Every structure is written in C-alpha cells, then in structure tokens.
Amino acid sequence: MPNDRVLNSTNWLDADSLAEAISSESGLLFEAGAESVKGQPAPVVRPDSPPYPSGFRIALFRLPGTVIAQLVLDNFARDLQSSMVTGLRGAEAGQIWSSAQSHRLLPTILIDDRSFTSLEDLPDEDLGILSLRVEVPQVSTVTVAIFNSSVEATLFLVGLVLSSVPTTGDEATALVDVEHDVGLPEGAVTRVEVNRYERSRKNRLLCLAVHGYSCSACGMRFEDVYGGIGRDFIEVHHLVPVSQMGETYAINPIEDLAPLCSNCHRMVHRSDPPYSVEDIARVVRTARREE
C-alpha cells in the first residue's frame, strides 16, 4: 500500500493525541510511536495488550486528499491472526464492515498479495499474512479534519479487532484491559465503596461503529452544532436497563444499545421504566410539527 504518493513524514499527525483519543474511546491503552512500514515512515499507535511481538500496531499514512490507516500484525501474532480470520466471518464484524459506507470509509483486507473488499470473499483457510486497511477519501487539508479522519479510521480497525477476537473467559486477558471495564459482561457488579455496574467500552465502540454518532431519537449530531470538538461524541443508551441485566446478561452491542444525544438520553430516563427511543422520537417529531 505505501507508495511514492505517500507524504513521507510523521509530523503531519499528532500521534500522542491520536493514541489518547483511541484509548479513551476503546478502553484499551494505546501508545504512540513512529515506525517504517514497507519503507515508508509513519506515525503508529499500538495497544499495550497483546504485548509486542504478539500484538499489532496501526500505521497512518497521508496521501493527497486521503488518510489511510493500516493494521499490521507483529511477527509472532499467529494466534491473534487465527482468531481474527475466524472472527471476521462473524455477525458483529459483518455489521461493522457493512457500516463503512455510511461513514465514508473504504475498508480492505489484505492476505499476502491478495486484497478483499468483502468479508464474504475471504478464503476458508488461514493462509498468508493478514493485514487490514481502511481509507478515508476526500479529506480536507485542515489539520483538525485530518486528525478526525485518522481517529475514525483507527477506531474502525480497532472495532474490527474487538469484534473478531474473544473477550470472555480465559482468553479475555489476551486483549482486554480490565481496569477500563473492557470484556466484562454488561451488568456485572464489582464491589468498591458501593456496588457499581460495569459498562463495557468494547460494546460502546461496536455500537457506534455500526450506528454512528447521530442521535437515534432526534437525529442531532454534535459535530453539526459544535464543529470539530463535537465530532465522534455521543452517549450510548442501554435499551434494557443495566440494573435489570444481571451478572450473566450477554449484551448484543448492535441490537441492545443505541446512540442518544444528552438531551434525549435524559428524556428517556424521565420515566421508570424508561421511555423507549421510539417514544422520544415521536415526541420530537410532534414538537417539531407544532413549531
């Protein structure tokens, strides 16, 4: 993928800020760096688990009008690759992949010298070296636009990894950071000073990867109102109240969660049990007609 059209430097992107943004949204701890990928220098971010040389890093490249994020596996990440090859055929990964078009992303899977733009075309056998790439075309030259596109592309790749790798049972420790509530069952109770309900950042990430950042009730996007500081900001609502889930509830992040703006989220919870998202959407439509 890297070629002579790549803008050959690493200073076009603040990798430290990118790592901070990805860590905050995914719940995994990412570190920033710079590496040469196929002869091209690139800013990179890497999760602290799985550790090198059994994990992965995501390298960012900039072409004229385009940002590219490429996930590259470490030399000894065979177990991770095997899990991903199997998991990429699963329902969650398929839903995330299908959402790419609505987010103006162009994802590709690379296996050796072959490229696949559809998960259905993946070979049955686990052969070759796997890599994932996503392009964001038509990116403005404004610095904040370049950064936001880098965040979006990187989160898409992280979402694919999380959707395809098991994060329950003994295998959970291979990719999750328990301190950040990743990989735990929704509704699991942890004893601290008082009981609190764990909310999985993985589930939030997968929900937003599919549904995006528009409010499911009123359609509001924070970026439309607040500009760049509102990009990729939204709250996530549990359609089944967390308090009713129990410790073993297996949440479906695509069907059991919905993005809501702060106002609609508060309105949903003005009733016990909460109003449905459809109830609030009808209220909003009625109010707008009466204006």
N, C-alpha and C positions, 0 to 999 in steps of 0.2 A: 504493500500500500504506500509507504513513504516513497516519494519520488522527488524529482528536481523541481516540482512546483511547490513543495512544502517550504514555508517561510522558515529558513534554517536558523532558529534561535530558540531559547527557552524563556526569554524575558517578555514575551507577548502575553503571558498568563501568570497571575499571582498564584502559584501552586499551593502556597501555605493557606491562603484564603479558600481555595478550592477544597483542600483536604478538610478544613474546618467545616465548610458547608456540607460536604458529603458525610462527615462524621455525625453532624447534628441531625441530619435527615435520616440516615440509615441506622444509627445506633451502633455502628462499628467504628473503631478507632482507626482513622486513616492518617498516614504520614506522607509528607510531600518530599519530592526529590527531583533530580534530573538524570536522565539516562540516555544512552544512544540505542535506538531501536532500529535495526536494519540499516545502520549507518546514518540515521537522522537523529540529531539531538532533540529531546522532547521533555517537557515537564511531565512528571508522573505522580500518581498517588497510589499508595499501597496500604491495604488493611494490615493490622498487626497480627491477625489470625485468619487463615493458617500462616505460620511464620515462613520466611524465606528459608530454604528454597522449595517449599511445598505449596506455595500460595500463588498469588497473581498480582499484577500491577496493571494500572490503566494509564496509558500514554496518550497525551493530547497533541494533536497536530493542527496547524492552521494553513489552509490553502486560501487563495483569493476568494472571498465570499463564502467560505465553508469552514466549519470546525469539525474535526474528526476525533473520536475517542476510540481507542483500540485496547481491548483487554488481552493481555499476554500472560500465559501461564508460565510458572517457573519450570526449570529443567526437571525437577523431581516432583511435579504436581500430578502424577499419573492417577492417583486416587481421586483427586478433585476433578480431573478431566473425565474419568469414567462416570462419576456421579452426574456431571453436567450433561454428558452425552445422553444419559438416560432421562434426566430431569427435563431437558429441553423438549422432550416429546410429551410432557405432562400438560395438564389443563391450565395451571397457573402461568407457566411460561408461554403457552399459546395465547392466552388472553393478553399478556403484556406485549407480546410480539404484534398482535393484531391492533393494539392501541397506537403503534408507532406512527401510523399515517395521520391520525388526528393530532399528534404532537409534532408533525412535520419532521419526523425522524426517518432515516433510511438505514435500517439495520442489515447486517450481513454476517453470516457465519463462514469462517474460513477453515478448511481442513486441508493441510498441506497446500497444494496449488489449486484447489477447488474452492469455489465460493457458492454459497447458497443464500438466497433471499427469502426462502420459505422453509419453515420448520418441517413441513411435510416431505420435503425433498431430501432430508438428511439420510445418509446411508444407515442401514441397520447395524453394521459392525462398527466397533470403536477402533478406528484406524487413524493414523496420522496425528498431526499436531493441531489441536483445536485453538482457535482464536475467534474473538467476537469484535465486530466493528460497527460503529454507528456514526452516520454523517448527519450534520445539521446544515442544510444548504441555505443560501440567501441570507447570510448573517451580515448585519451592518458592521461598519468599521468602528462603531462607537465601543469604547472599552467595556462598558457595562453590558452591552449586548453580547460581546464575545465571551465575557465571563459567564453570563447567564446561560448561554448556549452550551458552554463547557460543563456547567453543573448539570443541565438537563440530560446531556448525552451520557455523562458519567453515571448519574443516578439510574438511567435506563439500563446500563450494563450491570450495575450492582443489583438492581431488581431482578434481572435475569438470573444472576448467580444465586441470589437468595431463593428464588422460586424453584430452582432446579436442584439445590443441594439440601438434603435432610437437615432439619434444625430441631429435631426432637430426639429423645432417648440419648444413648451414649454418644452418637455421632454429633450431637449439638455442639460439643465443645470444640469441634474442628473449625467452626466458622463463626460462632456467636460470642458476643461479649455480654456475659450475664449481668454485669454491672449496669448495662444500658437496657436491660429488660428485653433483649432480643432472644427469640427462640423459646420463650416460655408460653405455656398455654394461656390464652386470654382468660382472665378471671382468677388466675392462680393467686392465692393470698400469701403474702410474705409478712412475717411478724417483725415489725420495727417498734417504734414507740406506740403506734396503733396499727391495726390491720390496714393494708392498702391493697388495691387491686392493680396487678401488673398489666400494662398495656404494651403490646409488642410493637416495636418500631418496624420490625420486618413487615407486619401486617399493614401498618400505615403506608409504608413505602410501596407495597404491592397494590394497595387500594388506589393510590394516587397515580401509579404507573398506568393503570387501566382507565380510571375515571377522570384523571386530570385535576386541574385546580379551579374549576368553575363550581360555584355553589349548586348543589343538586336541587335546591328549593327555589332560589330566586335567580340563578344564573350569574350572579356577580363574580367577577374576577378581581382580586386585589390589585393586580398589575394595571388593570384598566383605570382604577381610581387613584392609586398611589404611585404609579410609574414603576421604576426599576426596583425600589425597595419592597414592592408588593409581589414581585414575581415569585412563583412557586411557594406561596404562602396560603394556607387554608387549614381549617380544623377538620378533624375526622370524627364522625359520629358513629357510635355503635347502634345499629338498628335493633339489636337485642341488648337491653341494658346490662352493663357489665356486672352489676350486683346480682343478676339473675342467671349468670352463666354457670357458676360452679367451677371447681378446680379443673375438671377434665373436659370442659367445653372446647371442641375443636372448631375454631372460627374459620370461616371462609372469607379471606380478606376482600374478595371481589364482590361477593353477594351479601356479606354481613356488615360492611362498612360503607359509609357514604361521605363525600366531602361536603362540608357546610361552611358558609361564612359565619363569622362570630355572632352576628345578629340572629340569623336563622337558627343557629345552634342554641342560643339562649331561649328562643321562642319554642323550640321543640321541647325543651325541658321545663316549660311553664306548666306542664300537666304531669300528673303521676297516675298511670304510666305516661310516658312521653307521647306527644303527638307524633304521628308518622310524618316522614318527609313529604309525602303526597298531601297530607292535611295542610302543612305550612305552604306548600307550593300553591294550593288552591286559594289560600288566604291572600297570598301575594298577588296572584292573578286578579282576584276580585278587587283588591285595593287599587291596583293599577288601572282597572277599568273605570273605577269611580273617581279617579283624579280629574 
